[in-house]
Amino acid sequence: MKGIEPYKAINFTPSTPDTLTRAGYFCVIRLDKYFWKMNIKIIVSILAVFIGQHLMADNIQSIDPSEILYTTPSIPNELPPLSEFGGNKDTKIFPIHEDDWSQIEFINHTQLNEMQNVMVEYSAFEEKNRRKVGWQNVYVRRFPHAPLFKGLNAKKKLFTILSAPEGPPPIVHSFSEINGLVTNGFTIVLGKDVTLYGYTKGMNLQALGASLGENPDNQSLVAAFALLNKKYGLVLVDWRSQFILTGVDSAGQIQIWRP
């Protein structure tokens, strides 16, 4: 294992491209019956399927299911608590694809050793299943998350330390449908193409992740980590890039752990 190394240049993995998720971008869903004004690519894809079926009716081919690859190497074993989205046409939300949930996430420092063990196992799995354009299998991360920090006004403390206002809650979706609105969810815009998202459970801050756009201001996320690590001891995990930001040393250097 490479272990701890000092900060040089941290590049996080952006969220899944070509989905509805765009960090720092709040879309408006139009709730007309049978129509979501979210992404024209979905409509184009549906049309392409019907047209393709018509054109290839006389040239049907089969494919071995084992040759179908996954687009992401790892996912959490569960999504956040969701509620039905009952907004109107002017409701602002933050869309995030279900495959992107918790790919970059803050973790309570008490779970660092557990996270390191999981990432070592995951790293070997990812390398074994990696193919040229995808992955043969998906690694499902199974462990309960401890609250990030507890107490009255936990969410307000987060906004205060980051000097940022509360944004609209995330809405989780797949490529074909809306799963639901994150219960007690929120967002925080940190910088260009960088948005934090999460939810509270009771009085506790239960989850906090980061969604990155195509050209993210990575330094804004590193700065947020430094503040949250110093105040609450949080560590930051990037599952796709396979590293953990574990702390800040006396010289102000970010400490990075890799499997």
C-alpha positions in Angstrom: 0.0 0.0 0.0 1.1 3.5 -0.7 -0.2 4.8 2.6 -0.1 8.4 3.7 1.5 11.0 1.4 1.5 14.8 1.6 -0.7 16.9 -0.6 0.6 17.9 -4.0 -2.3 18.2 -6.3 -5.6 16.7 -5.6 -7.9 15.9 -8.6 -11.2 14.4 -7.6 -13.3 12.2 -10.1 -16.1 14.2 -11.6 -19.6 12.9 -11.4 -21.0 10.6 -14.1 -20.9 12.5 -17.4 -23.9 12.9 -19.6 -26.4 12.5 -16.8 -28.7 15.1 -15.2 -26.2 15.8 -12.5 -24.3 19.0 -12.8 -22.7 20.4 -9.7 -23.8 24.0 -8.9 -26.7 23.7 -11.3 -30.3 23.7 -10.1 -32.8 22.6 -12.7 -36.5 23.3 -12.7 -38.7 20.3 -13.4 -41.9 20.9 -15.3 -44.6 18.6 -13.9 -46.9 18.5 -16.9 -48.4 15.0 -17.2 -46.0 12.6 -18.9 -43.3 15.2 -19.4 -40.2 16.1 -17.4 -38.2 18.9 -18.8 -34.9 17.5 -17.5 -32.7 16.3 -20.3 -33.4 16.2 -24.0 -31.0 13.3 -24.3 -33.5 11.0 -22.7 -36.1 11.9 -25.3 -33.6 11.4 -28.1 -32.6 8.1 -26.6 -36.2 6.9 -26.5 -36.8 7.9 -30.1 -33.6 6.2 -31.2 -34.7 3.0 -29.6 -38.1 3.0 -31.5 -36.4 4.0 -34.8 -33.7 1.5 -34.3 -36.2 -1.3 -33.7 -38.0 -0.4 -36.9 -34.9 -0.2 -39.0 -33.4 -3.4 -37.6 -36.6 -5.5 -37.6 -35.2 -7.8 -40.2 -31.7 -7.8 -38.8 -32.1 -8.8 -35.1 -28.9 -9.8 -33.3 -28.4 -11.3 -29.9 -25.7 -10.5 -27.3 -24.2 -12.5 -24.5 -25.3 -10.9 -21.2 -21.9 -11.5 -19.8 -20.5 -9.0 -22.3 -22.7 -6.2 -21.0 -20.5 -4.0 -18.8 -21.3 -1.7 -15.9 -20.5 2.1 -16.2 -19.4 2.5 -12.6 -17.2 0.2 -10.5 -18.7 0.7 -7.1 -22.0 1.8 -5.4 -23.2 2.0 -1.8 -25.6 -0.7 -0.7 -28.4 1.8 0.0 -29.7 5.2 -1.2 -30.7 8.0 1.3 -34.3 8.1 2.7 -36.5 9.4 -0.1 -39.9 11.0 -0.2 -42.3 11.7 -3.1 -41.5 14.8 -5.0 -44.5 17.1 -4.8 -43.1 20.3 -6.1 -44.6 22.6 -8.8 -43.2 23.7 -12.0 -41.1 26.4 -10.3 -39.6 24.2 -7.6 -35.8 24.3 -7.6 -34.0 21.1 -6.8 -30.5 19.6 -7.3 -30.6 16.4 -9.4 -28.1 13.6 -8.7 -27.9 10.3 -10.5 -28.3 7.3 -8.1 -24.9 6.0 -9.4 -23.2 9.2 -8.2 -24.6 9.1 -4.6 -21.7 9.0 -2.1 -18.9 8.5 -4.7 -17.2 11.3 -2.9 -18.2 11.5 0.7 -17.3 12.7 4.1 -16.9 10.1 6.8 -16.6 10.2 10.6 -13.0 9.8 11.6 -13.9 6.9 13.9 -14.6 4.8 10.7 -11.3 5.6 9.0 -9.7 2.2 9.6 -12.9 0.5 8.4 -12.9 2.7 5.2 -9.2 1.8 4.6 -9.9 -1.9 4.8 -12.9 -1.6 2.5 -10.9 0.5 0.0 -8.1 -2.1 -0.1 -10.6 -4.8 -0.9 -12.4 -2.6 -3.4 -9.2 -1.6 -5.2 -8.3 -5.2 -5.9 -11.8 -5.9 -7.1 -11.9 -2.9 -9.4 -8.6 -3.8 -11.0 -9.7 -7.4 -11.6 -13.1 -6.4 -13.1 -11.9 -3.4 -15.1 -12.3 -3.6 -18.9 -11.6 -1.1 -21.7 -15.0 0.6 -21.6 -16.5 -0.5 -18.3 -16.5 -3.1 -15.4 -17.5 -6.7 -15.5 -19.0 -6.5 -11.9 -19.9 -3.8 -9.4 -18.4 -3.7 -5.9 -21.2 -2.9 -3.4 -20.0 -1.1 -0.3 -21.7 -2.5 2.8 -21.2 -0.7 6.1 -23.4 1.6 8.3 -22.4 5.2 8.4 -21.9 6.8 11.8 -23.3 10.4 12.1 -20.8 13.0 11.0 -21.6 15.1 14.0 -24.4 15.3 16.5 -26.4 17.8 18.4 -28.9 20.6 18.1 -28.6 22.7 14.9 -26.0 20.3 13.4 -27.0 21.4 9.9 -26.8 25.1 10.8 -23.3 24.5 12.2 -22.3 23.1 8.8 -23.5 26.2 6.9 -21.8 28.5 9.4 -18.4 26.8 9.3 -18.5 26.8 5.4 -19.9 30.4 5.3 -22.5 29.3 2.7 -26.3 29.4 2.6 -28.6 26.3 2.4 -29.6 25.3 -1.1 -32.5 23.1 -2.3 -32.6 19.4 -1.5 -31.2 16.8 -3.8 -33.5 14.7 -5.9 -32.2 11.2 -6.8 -32.9 9.8 -10.3 -31.9 7.0 -12.6 -31.6 7.2 -16.4 -35.3 6.6 -16.8 -37.1 7.9 -13.7 -37.1 10.0 -10.6 -36.5 7.9 -7.4 -37.5 10.7 -5.0 -36.6 13.7 -3.0 -34.0 13.2 -0.3 -35.8 13.5 3.0 -34.4 16.4 5.2 -31.9 17.0 2.4 -29.9 20.1 1.5 -27.2 21.3 -0.8 -24.3 23.8 -0.5 -22.6 25.4 -3.5 -18.8 25.6 -2.7 -17.4 26.9 -6.0 -17.5 26.4 -9.7 -18.9 22.9 -10.5 -18.6 21.8 -6.8 -21.7 21.2 -4.7 -22.0 19.5 -1.3 -25.2 17.5 -0.6 -26.5 15.5 2.3 -29.3 15.0 4.8 -30.0 15.1 8.5 -31.4 12.3 10.7 -33.0 13.6 13.9 -30.6 16.1 15.3 -27.6 14.6 13.5 -25.8 15.3 10.3 -26.0 11.8 8.8 -24.5 12.2 5.3 -22.4 14.7 3.3 -21.2 14.1 -0.2 -19.7 16.1 -3.0 -20.9 16.3 -6.6 -18.5 17.7 -9.3 -19.2 19.0 -12.7 -17.0 18.9 -15.8 -14.5 21.6 -14.7 -14.7 21.6 -10.9 -12.8 24.0 -8.6 -11.1 21.2 -6.7 -9.4 23.6 -4.3 -12.8 24.7 -2.9 -13.5 21.1 -1.9 -10.1 20.8 -0.4 -10.6 24.0 1.6 -14.0 22.7 2.9 -12.3 19.4 3.9 -9.6 21.3 5.8 -12.3 23.2 7.8 -14.4 20.2 8.5 -11.4 18.0 9.4 -10.1 20.6 11.9 -13.5 21.3 13.5 -15.1 17.8 13.5 -12.3 15.4 12.4 -14.1 14.4 9.2 -12.2 12.5 6.5 -13.0 12.7 2.8 -13.3 9.6 0.6 -13.1 9.5 -3.2 -14.1 6.0 -4.1 -13.6 6.3 -7.9 -10.2 7.8 -7.6 -9.4 5.5 -4.6 -7.9 7.8 -2.1 -8.9 9.3 1.3 -8.0 12.7 2.7 -7.2 11.9 6.3 -6.1 15.2 7.8 -4.0 18.3 7.8 -0.5 18.3 9.3 1.1 21.1 11.4 2.5 22.7 8.2 -0.9 22.9 6.7 -0.3 20.0 4.2 -3.2 17.8 3.3 -2.5 14.1 4.2 -3.7 11.6 1.5 -4.0 7.8 2.0 -4.1 5.4 -1.0 -4.5 1.6 -1.0 
